Amino acid sequence: MRMEGRPDTQLAKELDMRAGIDGWHLHSDGMRGIASRVQIGHDWRTFTIRMSRESGVATEYEKRQRSLADGRGWICPAVTIQAYAATEDGPVLSVGIARTADVIAYIAAGLHTLNRVADAIFAVCPWGAMRNAGYHVKIVTGEQAAPAPPPPAAPVPAVAPQPPRFVHPLSTGNDEMPF
């Protein structure tokens, strides 16, 4: 697909629909895709991955499993983030972060449970159970999950415009990720 001259919204839509990428983790070593889901209300502390739809459209699980297994280099998110907030305006209750390959492996091993919601079935992967099974899951809770914004930076002299950087809205700007 030609990239020059395309509006960011079209690229973002294609990355979301085809690869399940909602954002990017930019790091000094490179960049990687992020899949994210935010749920409002109860703090379930789980990753939820759509397993089936009544419509028959390919699901997150099918796309990610195929991307990871088929060896042809299809793009998929390297990291999965699931957050829980009390309301749409906050506060953030908890955030779980894991390698997408680990979440898919946990499901493939049959360690998940299933939850039917409207016209879809989701695999439910509790963060604590994943940790107990040996998978690395970073869990951030309460105030840690929603740090105060940094103080305003000092004015910077004008420089040449830079291309826009898309950083996931849940990013804290911290390059120190444990995996």
C-alpha positions in Angstrom: 0.0 0.0 0.0 1.3 3.4 -0.9 2.1 5.5 2.2 2.9 8.9 0.8 0.0 11.3 0.9 -2.3 9.1 2.9 -4.2 10.6 5.8 -3.2 9.1 9.2 -6.8 8.1 9.8 -6.8 5.6 6.9 -3.5 4.0 8.1 -4.7 3.9 11.7 -7.9 2.1 10.5 -6.0 -0.4 8.4 -3.6 -1.2 11.3 -6.5 -1.6 13.7 -8.7 -3.7 11.4 -6.0 -5.9 9.8 -3.4 -6.2 12.5 -5.1 -5.2 15.7 -2.7 -2.4 16.4 -4.1 0.5 18.3 -0.9 2.4 19.0 2.9 2.2 19.0 5.5 1.9 21.7 8.4 4.1 20.6 11.7 3.2 22.3 15.3 4.0 21.7 15.8 0.4 20.5 12.9 0.6 18.0 9.2 0.6 18.0 6.4 -2.1 18.3 2.7 -2.3 18.0 0.3 -2.1 20.9 -3.2 -3.7 21.2 -5.3 -2.0 23.8 -8.7 -2.3 25.4 -10.2 0.0 28.1 -13.2 -1.1 30.1 -15.3 1.2 32.2 -16.8 0.2 35.6 -15.6 -3.0 37.4 -11.8 -3.7 37.7 -11.7 -7.3 36.4 -7.9 -7.4 36.0 -8.1 -9.6 33.0 -7.1 -9.6 29.3 -10.1 -10.3 27.1 -9.6 -11.4 23.6 -12.5 -11.9 21.2 -12.7 -15.6 20.2 -15.8 -15.7 18.0 -18.5 -13.5 16.5 -21.9 -14.5 15.3 -21.2 -12.7 12.1 -18.3 -15.0 11.4 -15.8 -12.1 10.8 -12.3 -13.0 11.8 -11.6 -12.3 15.5 -8.6 -10.8 17.4 -7.6 -14.3 18.5 -7.7 -15.7 14.9 -5.8 -12.8 13.4 -3.1 -12.8 16.1 -2.7 -16.5 16.2 -2.3 -16.6 12.4 0.2 -13.7 12.4 2.3 -15.3 15.1 2.3 -18.8 13.7 2.4 -18.6 9.9 6.0 -17.2 9.6 5.2 -14.8 6.7 5.9 -11.7 8.8 2.4 -10.4 9.2 2.2 -7.5 11.5 0.5 -8.0 14.9 0.8 -6.1 18.2 3.9 -7.1 20.2 2.3 -5.9 23.4 -1.3 -6.2 24.8 -2.5 -3.6 27.3 -5.9 -3.8 29.1 -7.0 -1.0 31.4 -9.9 -0.5 33.7 -11.3 2.9 34.7 -14.1 3.8 37.1 -15.8 6.1 34.6 -14.9 7.5 31.1 -13.3 10.4 33.0 -11.3 8.2 35.4 -9.8 7.4 37.7 -7.8 4.6 36.2 -8.2 1.5 38.4 -5.6 -0.8 36.9 -3.6 -1.6 33.8 -2.2 -5.0 32.7 0.6 -5.3 30.1 1.8 -8.5 28.5 3.5 -9.8 25.4 0.7 -10.5 22.9 2.4 -13.9 22.1 2.1 -14.8 25.8 -1.7 -13.9 25.9 -2.3 -16.0 22.8 -0.2 -18.9 24.2 -2.2 -18.8 27.4 -5.4 -19.2 25.4 -4.0 -21.9 23.1 -3.0 -23.8 26.2 -6.6 -23.8 27.3 -5.9 -21.9 30.5 -8.5 -19.2 29.9 -12.2 -19.1 30.6 -15.0 -17.9 28.2 -17.5 -15.1 28.5 -20.3 -14.5 26.1 -21.3 -10.9 25.6 -24.1 -9.9 23.1 -22.9 -11.4 19.8 -19.4 -12.4 20.7 -17.4 -14.8 22.9 -14.3 -13.6 24.7 -11.4 -15.5 26.2 -10.8 -14.2 29.7 -7.2 -14.3 30.9 -6.8 -13.2 34.6 -3.5 -11.4 35.1 -2.8 -13.2 38.4 -3.5 -16.6 36.8 -1.2 -15.8 33.9 1.6 -14.8 36.3 1.0 -18.0 38.3 1.3 -20.0 35.0 4.8 -18.4 34.4 3.9 -15.6 32.0 5.3 -12.1 32.6 2.4 -9.6 33.3 3.1 -6.1 34.4 0.3 -4.8 36.6 -0.1 -1.2 37.5 -2.8 -0.2 40.0 -4.4 2.9 41.5 -2.4 6.1 41.5 0.5 4.3 39.7 -1.8 3.7 36.7 -2.5 7.4 36.3 0.5 9.5 37.2 0.2 13.2 37.5 1.1 15.1 34.3 4.6 16.4 34.2 5.2 20.1 34.9 5.2 22.3 31.8 8.4 22.3 29.9 10.5 25.5 29.5 9.9 27.2 26.1 11.9 25.7 23.3 13.3 27.7 20.4 11.5 27.1 17.1 12.9 24.2 15.1 12.1 22.6 11.8 8.7 20.7 11.9 9.0 17.0 12.7 6.7 14.3 11.4 3.9 13.5 13.8 4.7 10.8 16.4 1.8 8.6 17.4 2.1 7.5 21.0 -0.5 5.3 22.6 -2.8 7.3 24.9 -1.9 5.0 27.8 1.8 5.6 27.3 3.6 7.4 30.2 6.5 8.3 28.0 8.7 5.9 30.0 11.0 3.9 27.8 11.7 1.4 30.6 9.4 -1.6 29.7 10.3 -4.9 31.4 9.9 -6.9 28.2 
